[in-house]
């Protein structure tokens, strides 16, 4: 989709569809008022006959309004005029984007970005692009006959209120496009089945990013990991015929001496649970267990495309977790790269085993901060549902930064405790720790396990088990938390983090 910004009178600009806003009580935005006046009041009369009263995200399409250059006019509800915020605007932009897709609009002019109410012009531009790309997204590459709509939104024009707003809108547009590309990459990788997206495939896709400026990609093989002593990670891979990979993406956009920010993503390309086999129902969804790794790959791609003045390293430990004669068995004891020993009481708690070695590996970068992203626990879904990701951190400032980035983009997280009180749940008679605790506080215990490997790091953990993919009719990868992570990096670039 080609995106651009322009100024002008919305009445006179030709387009397939002009998108205008209306508040609760059928109060028109300034752009809509201009269109209504040009059409001799026909917009208000048509709106009065429709069911649209301004409820956020609701839409109605009008055709061939007299005195207006646009072929069609899409009215979208913005909610209460006094309460329009970023979340309300995203709901409106999302509703408009879905209506454009349903009506097979090829080009649209968004006048919502020219009206003063609500969030900043930057936020409006970024979120409009993200909503439009989300509505356009299709994953049908594996179908023998792709079910693409006859017409898709190919051109999106954002209207600026004047020359002074152009720069802010263009920056928002550029950021939105880069984030959208990262999200699409993450979604595509997540939606691929396990027989295609193996650890080797994931590594090859990451290698392709080395074509981007200042981004180098290295893939460590099993022999390399053996030499490093990654016994926890390698123990998970023993049950699979697919060789494990440790993918390292190194973006150097900042000062050569500046410590990098490090993102670590769980890349379990299929998780059957190992010997502790999962129930068969919905096991197909375990192809999504690499969505943390996919999000890190997508975020590094967005970071490089934006040429952010930061140093960022992405680390993705990748393997499969399958039952086999050589697989981990409950009761086995493995030695992690840190030297700490782990009693594997449940082979389905494997994500923390591959992550702990990856987190230890990150120490060599002397990072400013480390954030790991993982579909770690079903318990996090029970605790928080599917709206926010679970956030754990050993640093309050880092936690606040991530929460703010999530609120800003609508890719929200909710902080949960990481108290030492929970650590005793992992006590083991035979090793330094067990890989699970009791039946309660499963998401917290998983995070506390990882905390044992990050005591020397400024670190946060995002449990995305409830947000990484949708189920039901809309089943598929969401690309979260690429929005949150990229916005966190963008803010870090501004503050010199």
Secondary structure, 3 states (H helix, E strand, C coil): CEEEEECCCCCCCCCCEEEEEEECCCEECHHHHHHHHHCCCHHHHHHHCCCCCCCCCCEEEEECCCCCCCCEEEEEECCCCCCCCHHHHHHHHHHHHHHHHHCCCCEEEECHHHCCCCCCHHHHHHHHHHHHHHHHCCCCCCCCCCCCCCCCCCEEEEECCCHHHHHHHHHHHHHHHHHHHHHHHHHHHHHCCCCCCCHHHHHHHHHHHHHCCCEEEEEECHHHHHHHCCHHHHHHHCCCCCCCEEEEEEEECCCCCCCCEEEEECEEEEECCCCCCCCCCCHHHHHHHHHHHHHHHHHHHHHHHHCCCCEEEEEEEEEEECCCCCCCCCCEEEECCCCCEEEECCCCCCHHHHHHHHHHHHHHHCCCEEEEEECCCHHHHHHHCCCCEEEEECCHHHHHHHHHHHHHHCCCEEECCCCHHHHHHHCCCCCCEECCCCCCCHHHHHHHHHHCCCCCCCEEEEECCCCCEECHHHCEECCCCHHHHHHHHHHHHHHCC
